[in-house]
Amino acid sequence: MLVTLDGQALFDEAQTHIAVGSPARAAVERFAAGLDGVLCINGGRRGRRMAQRGTLRAGGHTQMDERIAAIESLIDGRTHVLVCGQAVYEDVRVESFEVTSRRLSGAGVVVEYEMVYRQLSA
């Protein structure tokens, strides 16, 4: 599955998995003493959390550091467009990018990562 962020193919296709959470809804409940029941004020739909896990490969440590820096530069508070195969998610903010493991493999470096997004309007 090809994953792009703002049209940039920053991730390796073979081992990328994205878990899309359901949209949240905000509500406020109030009650009054002596009355049965509650008053529920609907605050409408809120964003949803999306988590991406995968593997990045590069020929060396310098190339891997450049790939990671390019991804981390998108943690800028702005909204982006995330495309996963046929699914398009707009108004996506990158919240975090975390390297969970780093190892040498063959003639290169392999990094496993987790990236968290927040879709502001679902």
N, CA and C of each residue as an Amber inpcrd file, in Angstrom:
protein
   366
   0.8500000  -1.1720000   0.0000000   0.0000000   0.0000000   0.0000000
   0.8950000   1.2340000   0.0000000   0.7000000   2.0740000  -0.9840000
   1.4640000   3.3090000  -1.0840000   0.8610000   4.3490000  -0.1470000
   1.7080000   4.9060000   0.7250000   1.2820000   5.9360000   1.6630000
   2.0460000   7.2060000   1.3360000   1.2960000   8.3010000   1.1040000
   1.9430000   9.5820000   0.8490000   1.3990000  10.6170000   1.8200000
   2.2240000  11.5770000   2.1430000   1.8380000  12.6890000   3.0020000
   2.1500000  13.9640000   2.2320000   1.1200000  14.7080000   1.8810000
   1.2380000  15.8920000   1.0200000   1.9170000  15.5590000  -0.3030000
   1.6050000  14.3830000  -0.8390000   2.1440000  13.9740000  -2.1320000
   3.5550000  13.4280000  -2.0860000   4.1720000  13.3750000  -0.9240000
   5.5380000  12.8650000  -0.7800000   5.4910000  11.4100000  -0.3320000
   6.1830000  10.5400000  -1.0510000   6.2700000   9.1280000  -0.6730000
   7.4410000   8.9680000   0.2940000   7.1950000   9.2200000   1.5700000
   8.2470000   9.1970000   2.5920000   8.4370000   7.8240000   3.2220000
   7.4990000   6.9120000   2.9920000   7.4840000   5.6410000   3.7070000
   7.6690000   4.4740000   2.7430000   8.2770000   3.3900000   3.2490000
   8.4140000   2.1720000   2.4630000   7.0590000   1.4770000   2.3980000
   6.6940000   0.9980000   1.2140000   5.3700000   0.4290000   1.0070000
   5.1560000  -0.9060000   1.7020000   6.1400000  -1.7710000   1.6550000
   5.9300000  -3.1660000   2.0270000   5.4490000  -3.3590000   3.4590000
   5.9670000  -2.5890000   4.3900000   5.6460000  -2.8550000   5.7890000
   5.0960000  -1.6220000   6.4860000   3.9980000  -1.1050000   5.9600000
   3.3420000   0.0430000   6.5750000   1.9130000  -0.3420000   6.9150000
   1.5100000  -0.0610000   8.1480000   0.1520000  -0.3590000   8.5940000
  -0.4140000   0.8840000   9.2650000  -1.6310000   1.2650000   8.8750000
  -2.2740000   2.4330000   9.4780000  -3.5700000   1.9950000  10.1360000
  -3.7090000   2.3350000  11.4100000  -4.9370000   2.0590000  12.1630000
  -5.6940000   3.3770000  12.3180000  -6.8980000   3.4150000  11.7680000
  -7.7150000   4.6250000  11.7940000  -8.7830000   4.4600000  12.8600000
  -8.7680000   5.3260000  13.8510000  -9.7650000   5.2830000  14.9080000
 -11.0810000   5.8740000  14.4440000 -12.0980000   5.6900000  15.2470000
 -13.3960000   6.2530000  14.8870000 -13.4600000   7.7070000  15.3510000
 -14.2890000   8.5150000  14.6820000 -14.4350000   9.9100000  15.1070000
 -15.0300000   9.9810000  16.5110000 -14.6210000  10.9630000  17.2550000
 -15.1400000  11.1540000  18.6140000 -16.2510000  12.2020000  18.5850000
 -17.0760000  12.1650000  19.5970000 -18.1520000  13.1470000  19.7470000
 -18.0110000  13.7490000  21.1460000 -18.1880000  15.0490000  21.2240000
 -18.1120000  15.7300000  22.5120000 -19.5260000  16.0330000  23.0060000
 -19.7150000  15.8890000  24.2990000 -21.0110000  16.1990000  24.9050000
 -20.7860000  16.6360000  26.3460000 -21.6860000  17.4680000  26.8240000
 -21.6450000  17.9220000  28.2110000 -22.9650000  17.5190000  28.8540000
 -22.8990000  16.8760000  29.9960000 -24.1180000  16.4870000  30.7130000
 -24.2370000  17.3130000  31.9800000 -25.4190000  17.8150000  32.2240000
 -25.6960000  18.6110000  33.4190000 -26.9560000  18.0660000  34.0860000
 -27.0370000  18.2730000  35.3650000 -28.2310000  17.8420000  36.1000000
 -28.6250000  18.9510000  37.0640000 -29.8500000  18.8660000  37.5470000
 -30.3500000  19.8300000  38.5240000 -30.8600000  19.0490000  39.7330000
 -30.5370000  19.5380000  40.9010000 -30.9710000  18.8660000  42.1320000
 -32.4990000  18.8190000  42.1920000 -33.0060000  17.6730000  42.5360000
 -34.4430000  17.5030000  42.6900000 -35.1640000  17.1200000  41.4110000
 -34.4640000  17.0710000  40.2800000 -35.0850000  16.6820000  39.0110000
 -34.4710000  15.3760000  38.5290000 -35.3100000  14.5030000  38.0160000
 -34.8140000  13.2460000  37.4510000 -34.2760000  13.5010000  36.0490000
 -33.2070000  12.7900000  35.7080000 -32.6500000  12.8850000  34.3640000
 -31.5070000  13.8770000  34.2680000 -30.9850000  14.0000000  33.0710000
 -29.8730000  14.9120000  32.8050000 -30.1500000  15.6840000  31.5230000
 -29.5050000  16.8130000  31.4000000 -29.5300000  17.5910000  30.1740000
 -28.2270000  17.3130000  29.4400000 -28.3190000  16.8850000  28.2020000
 -27.1250000  16.5690000  27.4080000 -26.9910000  17.5990000  26.2990000
 -25.8680000  18.3050000  26.2880000 -25.5910000  19.3040000  25.2540000
 -24.5850000  18.6830000  24.2850000 -25.0220000  18.5130000  23.0510000
 -24.1880000  17.8870000  22.0320000 -23.1670000  18.8970000  21.5180000
 -21.8860000  18.5610000  21.6440000 -20.8150000  19.4270000  21.1710000
 -20.3640000  19.1080000  19.7590000 -20.9730000  18.0950000  19.1400000
 -20.6360000  17.7620000  17.7560000 -19.4550000  16.8140000  17.6380000
 -19.1260000  16.4940000  16.4020000 -18.0380000  15.5590000  16.1260000
 -16.6890000  16.2270000  16.3330000 -15.7560000  15.4370000  16.7860000
 -14.3740000  15.8770000  16.9690000 -13.4870000  15.0230000  16.0680000
 -12.2260000  15.2560000  16.1360000 -11.2870000  14.5250000  15.2870000
 -11.1210000  13.0760000  15.6900000 -10.2360000  12.4120000  14.9830000
  -9.9290000  11.0190000  15.2910000  -8.4240000  10.8100000  15.2940000
  -8.0010000   9.8080000  16.0530000  -6.5880000   9.4520000  16.1520000
  -6.2770000   8.4020000  15.0950000  -5.1040000   8.5450000  14.4720000
  -4.6390000   7.5860000  13.4850000  -3.1950000   7.2360000  13.8330000
  -2.8760000   5.9510000  13.8360000  -1.5230000   5.5080000  14.1520000
  -0.9510000   4.7240000  12.9770000   0.2640000   5.0470000  12.6120000
   0.9540000   4.3670000  11.5100000   2.1930000   3.6900000  12.0640000
   2.3430000   2.4270000  11.7340000   3.5440000   1.6770000  12.1250000
   4.1690000   1.1020000  10.8680000   5.4830000   1.0860000  10.8590000
   6.1270000   0.5470000   9.6760000   7.6300000   0.4530000   9.8330000
   8.2730000   0.1980000   8.7090000   9.7120000   0.0160000   8.6570000
  10.2880000   0.9240000   7.5850000  11.3670000   1.5970000   7.9030000
  12.1070000   2.4020000   6.9400000  13.4480000   1.7320000   6.6840000
  13.8920000   1.7790000   5.4460000  15.2040000   1.2150000   5.0900000
  16.0310000   2.2870000   4.3870000  17.3300000   2.2570000   4.6640000
  18.2440000   3.1980000   4.0070000  19.6120000   2.5360000   3.8750000
  20.4170000   3.0820000   2.9860000  21.7400000   2.5180000   2.7250000
  22.7460000   2.7380000   3.8390000  22.5410000   3.7300000   4.6710000
  23.4640000   4.0160000   5.7590000  22.8190000   4.9130000   6.8000000
  23.5640000   5.1860000   7.8630000  23.0330000   6.0060000   8.9620000
  22.7160000   7.4310000   8.5090000  23.5670000   8.0120000   7.6680000
  23.3370000   9.3760000   7.2000000  22.0590000   9.4610000   6.3850000
  21.8540000   8.5050000   5.4880000  20.6270000   8.5000000   4.6840000
  19.3990000   8.2990000   5.5550000  19.5150000   7.4500000   6.5620000
  18.3790000   7.2210000   7.4580000  18.0720000   8.4750000   8.2560000
  19.0900000   9.1390000   8.7470000  18.8710000  10.3790000   9.4930000
  18.1930000  11.4350000   8.6250000  18.5280000  11.4840000   7.3380000
  17.8840000  12.4290000   6.4190000  16.4160000  12.0720000   6.2100000
  16.1040000  10.7710000   6.0970000  14.7070000  10.3450000   5.9440000
  13.8960000  10.7090000   7.1870000  14.4740000  10.4440000   8.3530000
  13.7730000  10.7510000   9.6040000  13.5740000  12.2580000   9.7450000
  14.5700000  13.0450000   9.3930000  14.4520000  14.5070000   9.4800000
  13.3590000  15.0240000   8.5490000  13.2270000  14.4400000   7.3670000
  12.1750000  14.8550000   6.4290000  10.7930000  14.5650000   7.0040000
  10.6480000  13.4220000   7.6640000   9.3610000  13.0750000   8.2740000
   9.0930000  13.9800000   9.4750000  10.0790000  14.1740000  10.3300000
   9.8950000  15.0040000  11.5250000   9.6140000  16.4700000  11.1850000
  10.0370000  16.9190000  10.0070000   9.7630000  18.3030000   9.6220000
   8.2700000  18.5470000   9.4160000   7.4970000  17.4780000   9.2850000
   6.0460000  17.6060000   9.1130000   5.3080000  17.7310000  10.4440000
   6.0190000  17.6540000  11.5570000   5.4190000  17.9010000  12.8720000
   5.4850000  19.4170000  13.0870000   4.6360000  20.1070000  12.3610000
   4.7070000  21.5620000  12.3140000   3.4080000  22.2440000  12.7490000
   2.4180000  21.4690000  13.1710000   1.1560000  22.0460000  13.6000000
   0.2060000  22.3710000  12.4560000   0.6610000  22.2350000  11.2390000
  -0.1860000  22.5020000  10.0740000  -0.9510000  21.2370000   9.6990000
  -1.9870000  21.4120000   8.8950000  -2.7340000  20.2470000   8.4260000
  -2.1600000  19.7610000   7.1060000  -2.2510000  18.4510000   6.8970000
  -1.6950000  17.7950000   5.7210000  -2.7370000  16.8580000   5.1340000
  -2.4180000  16.2980000   3.9700000  -3.2780000  15.3090000   3.3200000
  -2.5280000  13.9860000   3.3230000  -3.1500000  12.9700000   3.9320000
  -2.5870000  11.6280000   4.0150000  -3.3550000  10.7370000   3.0550000
  -2.6280000  10.0710000   2.1490000  -3.2420000   9.1520000   1.1980000
  -2.6810000   7.7610000   1.4690000  -3.6030000   6.8100000   1.7140000
  -3.2450000   5.4190000   1.9840000  -3.9640000   4.5510000   0.9600000
  -3.2680000   4.1620000  -0.0870000  -3.9240000   3.3990000  -1.1420000
  -5.0060000   4.2390000  -1.7880000  -6.2660000   3.8140000  -1.6660000
  -7.3940000   4.5460000  -2.2380000  -8.0220000   5.5330000  -1.2500000
  -7.6880000   5.4360000   0.0340000  -8.2930000   6.2990000   1.0600000
  -7.5310000   7.6230000   1.1550000  -8.2800000   8.7130000   1.2230000
  -7.6900000  10.0520000   1.3580000  -8.2100000  10.6610000   2.6550000
  -7.2880000  11.1010000   3.5130000  -7.6350000  11.7400000   4.7770000
  -7.1060000  13.1690000   4.7510000  -8.0230000  14.1280000   4.7860000
  -7.6470000  15.5340000   4.7740000  -7.6730000  16.0890000   6.1950000
  -7.1180000  17.2740000   6.3760000  -7.0610000  17.9440000   7.6840000
  -6.3790000  17.0730000   8.7290000  -5.2350000  16.5140000   8.3770000
  -4.4810000  15.6330000   9.2620000  -3.2780000  16.3900000   9.8020000
  -3.1310000  16.3660000  11.1120000  -1.9750000  16.9850000  11.7680000
  -1.0670000  15.8690000  12.2820000   0.2280000  15.9920000  12.0360000
   1.1860000  15.0130000  12.5380000   1.5010000  15.3690000  13.9840000
   1.2340000  14.4350000  14.9020000   1.4640000  14.7110000  16.3250000
   2.8060000  14.1990000  16.8110000   3.2340000  13.0260000  16.3380000
   4.5170000  12.4970000  16.8140000   5.0870000  11.4790000  15.8370000
   6.3940000  11.3160000  15.8910000   7.1120000  10.2870000  15.1400000
   8.1310000   9.7100000  16.0950000   8.0550000   8.4150000  16.3400000
   8.9530000   7.7790000  17.3040000   9.6170000   6.5600000  16.6750000
  10.9350000   6.5180000  16.7560000  11.6870000   5.3470000  16.3080000
  11.6530000   4.3270000  17.4420000  11.1210000   3.1380000  17.1540000
  11.0040000   2.1170000  18.1960000  12.1820000   1.1530000  18.1960000
  12.8590000   0.9940000  17.0580000  14.0860000   0.1960000  17.0250000
  14.9030000   0.5820000  15.8030000  16.2080000   0.3980000  15.9230000
  17.1430000   0.7300000  14.8360000  18.2010000  -0.3520000  14.8120000
  18.4340000  -0.9240000  13.6250000  19.4180000  -2.0080000  13.5300000
  20.0670000  -2.0220000  12.1510000  21.2240000  -2.6440000  12.0800000
  21.8910000  -2.8600000  10.7990000  21.3240000  -4.1320000  10.1870000
  21.1140000  -4.0980000   8.8770000  20.5690000  -5.2550000   8.1800000
  21.1830000  -5.3210000   6.7940000  21.9710000  -6.3430000   6.5530000
  22.6210000  -6.4710000   5.2470000  23.5280000  -5.2900000   4.9890000
  23.2590000  -4.5770000   3.9040000  24.0970000  -3.4350000   3.5310000
  23.4720000  -2.1070000   3.9330000  22.5500000  -2.1280000   4.8890000
  21.8880000  -0.8790000   5.2360000  21.4040000  -0.8240000   6.6640000
  20.5620000   0.1560000   6.9250000  19.9970000   0.4030000   8.2470000
  18.4860000   0.2450000   8.1490000  17.9050000  -0.3960000   9.1550000
  16.4640000  -0.6010000   9.2190000  15.9480000   0.0310000  10.4970000
  14.8690000   0.8130000  10.3710000  14.2620000   1.4790000  11.5110000
  12.7870000   1.1080000  11.5480000  12.3210000   0.7150000  12.7260000
  10.8860000   0.5370000  12.9230000  10.3850000   1.7650000  13.6530000
   9.1770000   2.2130000  13.2850000   8.6840000   3.4810000  13.8070000
   7.1920000   3.4110000  14.0960000   6.7410000   4.4060000  14.8570000
   5.3180000   4.6520000  15.0480000   5.0880000   6.1480000  14.8690000
   4.0790000   6.4650000  14.0850000   3.7340000   7.8540000  13.8060000
   2.2700000   8.0480000  14.1670000   1.9650000   9.1350000  14.8540000
   0.5910000   9.3970000  15.2800000   0.0920000  10.6600000  14.6070000
  -1.1050000  10.5530000  14.0490000  -1.7810000  11.6700000  13.4190000
  -3.0570000  11.9880000  14.1920000  -3.5600000  13.1980000  13.9910000
  -4.8880000  13.5830000  14.4920000  -5.6200000  14.2040000  13.3120000
  -6.7130000  13.5470000  12.8840000  -7.5370000  14.1290000  11.8220000
  -8.5150000  15.0790000  12.4960000  -8.4250000  16.3500000  12.1580000
  -9.1890000  17.3670000  12.8530000 -10.6680000  17.3520000  12.4920000
 -10.9980000  17.0250000  11.2670000 -12.3960000  16.9160000  10.8740000
 -12.6080000  15.5720000  10.2200000 -13.4800000  14.7750000  10.7990000
 -13.6760000  13.4190000  10.2850000 -14.9850000  13.3010000   9.5510000
